[in-house]
Amino acid sequence: MNKLTLKLPEILHQKLINLAEKEGVSLNQYIISALTYQVASNYTMIIKSELDKAKQEQQFKDLLVELGQTSTTQIKEILSKRESVKPESELTQEIVNKFETLIQNKSKLTETND
């Protein structure tokens, strides 16, 4: 466990104390819980409703129709202008390969169902 010293404005400190008391936990426990919640919320998947999924699928199909009217040269030109981003260190080649396999399998299923 690491130790961290913070300088807090008095009013924030008092609000945190009050909230911790309401929860019946120590100030330290309350702050750890609040920080954990904040960090976890940045990595939480949002489950979409069936209606949202249908809308997104229709938008994708509309995009495919639009792209179908674009020449291969134009598509390559557009793709060449994309910003290149270095993957996160946790994204190993093994994970990338698994994702590519899943995408290919899903594409094959979609083609079979169409």
C-alpha positions as CSV (number, residue, x, y, z in Angstrom):
1,M,0.0,0.0,0.0
2,N,1.3,3.4,-0.9
3,K,1.0,6.6,1.1
4,L,-0.1,9.9,-0.4
5,T,-0.3,13.3,1.3
6,L,-2.8,15.8,-0.2
7,K,-3.4,19.4,0.5
8,L,-7.1,20.0,0.4
9,P,-9.1,23.2,0.7
10,E,-10.8,23.2,4.2
11,I,-14.3,23.1,2.8
12,L,-13.6,20.1,0.6
13,H,-11.9,18.3,3.5
14,Q,-15.0,19.0,5.7
15,K,-17.4,17.8,3.0
16,L,-15.4,14.6,2.6
17,I,-15.5,14.0,6.4
18,N,-19.2,14.6,6.4
19,L,-19.8,12.1,3.6
20,A,-17.6,9.5,5.2
21,E,-19.5,9.8,8.4
22,K,-22.8,9.4,6.6
23,E,-21.4,6.2,5.0
24,G,-20.1,5.0,8.4
25,V,-16.6,4.6,7.1
26,S,-13.2,6.3,7.8
27,L,-12.2,9.3,5.7
28,N,-9.4,7.2,4.2
29,Q,-11.9,4.4,3.2
30,Y,-14.3,7.0,1.7
31,I,-11.6,8.7,-0.4
32,I,-10.3,5.3,-1.7
33,S,-13.8,4.3,-2.6
34,A,-14.5,7.5,-4.4
35,L,-11.3,7.4,-6.3
36,T,-11.8,3.7,-7.2
37,Y,-15.3,4.5,-8.5
38,Q,-13.9,7.4,-10.6
39,V,-11.1,5.4,-12.1
40,A,-13.4,2.4,-12.8
41,S,-16.0,4.5,-14.5
42,N,-13.5,5.4,-17.1
43,Y,-13.1,1.8,-18.1
44,T,-16.7,0.6,-17.8
45,M,-18.5,-0.8,-20.8
46,I,-21.9,0.8,-21.5
47,I,-24.5,-1.7,-22.4
48,K,-26.6,-0.5,-25.3
49,S,-30.3,-1.1,-25.7
50,E,-31.7,-3.1,-28.6
51,L,-33.0,0.1,-30.1
52,D,-29.6,1.8,-29.8
53,K,-28.0,-1.3,-31.4
54,A,-30.5,-1.2,-34.3
55,K,-29.8,2.5,-34.9
56,Q,-26.1,2.0,-34.9
57,E,-26.4,-1.0,-37.3
58,Q,-28.5,1.2,-39.6
59,Q,-26.0,4.0,-39.5
60,F,-23.3,1.5,-40.3
61,K,-25.3,0.1,-43.3
62,D,-25.9,3.7,-44.5
63,L,-22.2,4.3,-44.3
64,L,-21.4,1.2,-46.3
65,V,-23.8,2.4,-49.0
66,E,-22.1,5.7,-49.0
67,L,-18.7,4.2,-49.1
68,G,-19.8,1.9,-51.9
69,Q,-20.1,5.0,-54.0
70,T,-16.5,5.9,-53.3
71,S,-13.7,4.6,-55.4
72,T,-10.9,2.5,-54.0
73,T,-8.4,5.2,-54.7
74,Q,-10.5,7.7,-52.7
75,I,-10.8,5.3,-49.8
76,K,-7.1,4.7,-49.8
77,E,-6.4,8.4,-49.9
78,I,-8.8,9.0,-46.9
79,L,-7.3,6.2,-44.9
80,S,-3.8,7.4,-45.6
81,K,-4.7,10.7,-43.8
82,R,-5.7,8.9,-40.6
83,E,-3.9,9.8,-37.4
84,S,-1.5,7.1,-36.4
85,V,-1.7,6.3,-32.7
86,K,0.7,4.1,-30.8
87,P,-1.3,1.3,-29.0
88,E,-1.3,1.1,-25.2
89,S,1.5,-1.0,-23.8
90,E,-1.1,-3.5,-22.5
91,L,-2.3,-4.2,-26.0
92,T,0.0,-7.0,-26.9
93,Q,0.2,-8.6,-30.3
94,E,-1.5,-11.7,-28.9
95,I,-4.6,-9.6,-27.9
96,V,-4.6,-7.9,-31.3
97,N,-4.5,-11.3,-33.0
98,K,-7.5,-12.5,-30.9
99,F,-9.5,-9.4,-31.8
100,E,-8.7,-9.8,-35.5
101,T,-9.8,-13.4,-35.3
102,L,-13.1,-12.5,-33.5
103,I,-13.7,-9.8,-36.1
104,Q,-13.1,-12.2,-39.0
105,N,-15.3,-14.8,-37.5
106,K,-18.1,-12.3,-36.9
107,S,-17.8,-11.0,-40.5
108,K,-18.1,-14.6,-41.8
109,L,-21.2,-15.1,-39.6
110,T,-22.7,-11.9,-40.9
111,E,-22.0,-12.8,-44.5
112,T,-23.6,-16.2,-44.0
113,N,-26.8,-14.6,-42.4
114,D,-27.2,-12.0,-45.2
